């Protein structure tokens, strides 16, 4: 059953749902901090369709993804993953918890969760690791420059909180990683929509059996490939200006 069909079935229930004024203001004012690279095009991902309905539907049906209004094929089910509370964090006026980490091991230890990792990310000192908790149970981990491949002259630019670099033969930019965890069944749902220059390419099966949706962005002639999949109830998104075969190889290296 598609998200559109689900929404039609629960229209009557939705009419009964009300959000507090404070919650509505939080939703309207919340913005993602975008990573900016001198030679990387900033991508726009809008979180839309904030709705509330029965928890009998699988989590991946609630937190769906679409491209320019067209829903992509279903991935494997997301699950409720219990995580530990982080310590020594920053909290903004909207209740969003934020914290930076020096390495992924620190983050895994504090959350009590192990993530898939790629052999290509090993011994990479350039990772920029940011954790956010939004609402009751939406946990977002953004790892900039997760894989740098054959890039050279990599230098941190404090103004942009990212890197300048010289493109290689296989990598035009670093490959970033986004990890999404739902830790509370009462977390309000929202969909992720890729707009504008994005195009759905195909759905493949990763070597361990995970379904993977592949997207492409061709902004200003630069091909960015995104790979989205759910493994063990956690959603992963890899993105970078690499060839599609290179991205598939990275996806298959996630273990």
C-alpha positions as CSV (number, residue, x, y, z in Angstrom):
1,X,0.0,0.0,0.0
2,X,1.4,3.4,-1.0
3,X,1.6,6.4,1.2
4,X,-1.1,8.2,-0.9
5,X,-3.5,5.3,-0.3
6,X,-2.7,5.4,3.4
7,X,-3.3,9.1,3.6
8,X,-6.7,8.7,1.9
9,X,-7.7,6.0,4.3
10,X,-7.0,8.1,7.3
11,X,-8.4,11.5,6.2
12,X,-11.1,11.3,8.8
13,X,-8.6,10.6,11.5
14,X,-6.4,13.4,10.4
15,X,-9.2,15.9,10.7
16,X,-9.2,15.1,14.4
17,X,-5.5,15.7,14.9
18,X,-4.5,19.1,16.3
19,X,-1.0,20.4,17.0
20,X,-0.2,23.0,19.6
21,X,0.8,26.5,18.5
22,X,4.2,26.0,19.9
23,X,4.7,22.7,17.9
24,X,3.6,24.4,14.7
25,X,6.0,27.3,15.2
26,X,8.8,24.8,15.9
27,X,8.0,23.0,12.6
28,X,7.9,26.2,10.6
29,X,11.1,27.6,12.0
30,X,13.3,24.5,12.0
31,X,15.9,24.5,9.3
32,X,18.8,22.1,8.5
33,X,22.3,23.5,8.6
34,X,23.6,22.8,5.1
35,X,27.2,21.7,4.5
36,X,28.9,24.0,1.9
37,X,31.8,23.1,-0.2
38,X,33.7,25.4,-2.5
39,X,33.3,22.9,-5.4
40,X,30.2,21.1,-4.2
41,X,26.6,22.1,-5.1
42,X,24.4,22.4,-2.1
43,X,21.4,20.0,-2.3
44,X,18.0,20.8,-1.0
45,X,16.0,18.3,0.9
46,X,12.7,19.4,2.3
47,X,11.0,17.7,5.1
48,X,7.3,17.9,4.3
49,X,3.9,16.3,4.8
50,X,3.9,16.4,8.6
51,X,1.0,14.2,9.6
52,X,0.0,12.0,12.6
53,X,-1.9,8.6,12.2
54,X,-2.2,5.1,13.6
55,X,1.0,3.4,14.6
56,X,-0.2,0.1,13.1
57,X,1.5,1.1,9.8
58,X,5.2,0.1,9.4
59,X,7.6,2.9,10.3
60,X,9.0,3.0,6.8
61,X,5.5,3.8,5.5
62,X,5.4,6.9,7.7
63,X,8.9,8.2,7.0
64,X,8.8,7.8,3.2
65,X,10.9,9.4,0.5
66,X,9.8,10.8,-2.9
67,X,11.3,12.6,-5.9
68,X,9.4,15.6,-7.2
69,X,6.1,14.3,-5.9
70,X,6.7,10.7,-7.1
71,X,7.0,8.2,-4.3
72,X,10.0,5.9,-4.6
73,X,9.8,2.1,-4.2
74,X,9.5,1.0,-0.6
75,X,12.7,0.2,1.2
76,X,13.1,-2.3,4.1
77,X,11.2,-1.5,7.2
78,X,12.6,1.1,9.6
79,X,12.3,0.1,13.3
80,X,12.1,1.7,16.7
81,X,15.7,1.7,17.8
82,X,16.3,2.6,21.5
83,X,19.3,4.9,22.0
84,X,20.9,6.2,25.1
85,X,20.7,10.0,25.9
86,X,23.9,11.9,24.9
87,X,25.7,14.1,27.4
88,X,27.2,17.5,27.3
89,X,25.1,18.6,24.3
90,X,23.9,22.0,23.0
91,X,20.2,22.7,22.9
92,X,18.6,25.4,20.8
93,X,15.4,27.4,21.4
94,X,13.3,24.8,19.5
95,X,14.5,21.9,21.6
96,X,16.9,20.5,19.1
97,X,19.8,18.7,20.7
98,X,23.2,19.0,18.9
99,X,26.6,17.5,19.5
100,X,29.8,17.1,17.5
101,X,32.1,14.0,17.7
102,X,35.7,13.4,16.8
103,X,35.1,9.9,15.6
104,X,32.2,7.5,15.0
105,X,33.3,5.2,17.8
106,X,32.6,7.9,20.4
107,X,29.1,8.4,18.9
108,X,28.3,4.7,18.8
109,X,29.4,4.3,22.4
110,X,27.3,7.2,23.7
111,X,24.2,6.2,21.8
112,X,24.7,2.4,22.4
113,X,24.2,1.7,18.7
114,X,26.5,0.2,16.1
115,X,26.3,1.4,12.5
116,X,27.3,-0.1,9.2
117,X,30.6,1.2,7.9
118,X,32.6,1.1,4.7
119,X,36.1,-0.1,4.3
120,X,36.7,3.0,2.2
121,X,36.1,5.2,5.2
122,X,38.8,3.7,7.3
123,X,41.8,5.8,8.3
124,X,40.0,8.9,7.1
125,X,40.9,11.8,9.4
126,X,38.5,14.3,7.6
127,X,35.1,13.1,8.9
128,X,32.9,15.8,10.2
129,X,30.4,14.1,12.6
130,X,27.3,15.9,13.8
131,X,24.4,14.5,15.8
132,X,21.0,16.0,16.3
133,X,17.9,14.8,18.1
134,X,14.7,16.5,16.9
135,X,11.4,15.9,18.7
136,X,10.8,12.8,20.8
137,X,12.7,10.4,18.7
138,X,14.2,11.5,15.4
139,X,17.9,11.1,15.6
140,X,20.0,12.4,12.7
141,X,23.7,11.8,12.2
142,X,25.4,13.7,9.4
143,X,29.0,12.7,8.5
144,X,30.6,15.1,6.1
145,X,33.5,13.8,4.0
146,X,32.8,10.2,5.1
147,X,34.8,8.9,2.2
148,X,37.4,11.2,0.4
149,X,38.6,8.7,-2.2
150,X,41.2,10.1,-4.5
151,X,40.7,13.8,-3.6
152,X,43.8,15.8,-2.9
153,X,44.8,19.1,-1.2
154,X,42.0,18.6,1.3
155,X,41.8,21.7,3.6
156,X,39.2,22.6,6.2
157,X,37.4,25.9,5.6
158,X,36.1,27.1,8.9
159,X,33.8,29.7,7.2
160,X,31.9,26.9,5.6
161,X,32.5,24.1,8.1
162,X,33.6,21.9,5.2
163,X,36.6,21.3,3.0
164,X,38.1,22.7,-0.1
165,X,39.9,20.0,-2.3
166,X,41.1,19.1,-5.7
167,X,38.9,16.6,-7.5
168,X,40.3,13.2,-8.4
169,X,39.7,10.8,-11.2
170,X,37.0,8.9,-9.4
171,X,35.7,11.4,-6.8
172,X,34.7,14.9,-7.8
173,X,33.6,15.6,-4.2
174,X,33.7,13.7,-0.9
175,X,30.9,11.2,-0.3
176,X,28.8,12.2,2.7
177,X,26.7,9.9,4.9
178,X,23.4,10.6,6.7
179,X,22.0,8.1,9.3
180,X,18.5,8.4,10.6
181,X,17.2,6.6,13.6
182,X,13.6,6.6,15.1
183,X,14.0,6.0,18.8
184,X,10.4,6.7,20.0
185,X,7.2,5.3,18.6
186,X,5.4,8.6,19.4
187,X,7.8,10.6,17.1
188,X,5.7,12.7,14.7
189,X,6.2,11.5,11.1
190,X,7.4,13.4,8.1
191,X,8.4,12.6,4.6
192,X,11.6,13.5,2.8
193,X,11.2,14.9,-0.7
194,X,14.0,15.4,-3.2
195,X,13.1,18.4,-5.4
196,X,14.2,20.0,-8.6
197,X,17.2,18.5,-10.3
198,X,16.8,15.0,-8.7
199,X,15.8,12.0,-10.7
200,X,15.0,8.5,-9.5
201,X,17.3,6.0,-11.3
202,X,16.6,2.5,-10.1
203,X,16.3,0.2,-7.1
204,X,19.0,-2.4,-6.6
205,X,19.8,-5.1,-4.0
206,X,22.9,-4.6,-1.8
207,X,25.1,-7.7,-1.4
208,X,23.5,-8.4,2.1
209,X,20.0,-8.1,0.7
210,X,19.1,-4.5,1.5
211,X,17.0,-2.7,-1.1
212,X,18.7,0.5,-2.3
213,X,17.0,3.4,-4.1
214,X,19.5,5.3,-6.4
215,X,18.9,9.0,-7.3
216,X,20.8,11.4,-9.5
217,X,21.2,15.1,-9.5
218,X,22.6,16.9,-12.6
219,X,22.8,20.5,-11.3
220,X,25.2,22.6,-13.4
221,X,26.3,19.5,-15.2
222,X,27.7,17.8,-12.1
223,X,26.4,14.3,-11.5
224,X,25.6,13.7,-7.8
225,X,24.5,10.2,-6.9
226,X,22.4,9.4,-3.8
227,X,21.9,5.9,-2.4
228,X,19.2,5.4,0.2
229,X,18.7,2.1,2.1
230,X,17.5,0.7,5.4
231,X,19.6,-1.8,7.3
232,X,18.6,-3.3,10.6
233,X,15.9,-0.7,11.0
234,X,18.2,2.3,10.4
235,X,18.1,4.5,7.3
236,X,21.3,5.4,5.5
237,X,21.9,7.9,2.7
238,X,25.2,8.2,0.9
239,X,25.7,11.1,-1.5
240,X,28.5,12.5,-3.6
241,X,29.7,13.4,-7.1
242,X,30.9,9.9,-8.2
243,X,29.9,7.6,-11.0
244,X,27.0,5.3,-10.3
245,X,29.2,2.2,-10.4
246,X,31.4,3.8,-7.8
247,X,28.4,4.5,-5.5
248,X,27.1,0.9,-5.9
249,X,30.6,-0.3,-4.9
250,X,30.5,1.9,-1.8
251,X,27.0,0.6,-0.9
252,X,28.2,-3.0,-1.2
253,X,31.1,-2.2,1.0
254,X,28.8,-1.1,3.9
255,X,29.1,-3.9,6.5
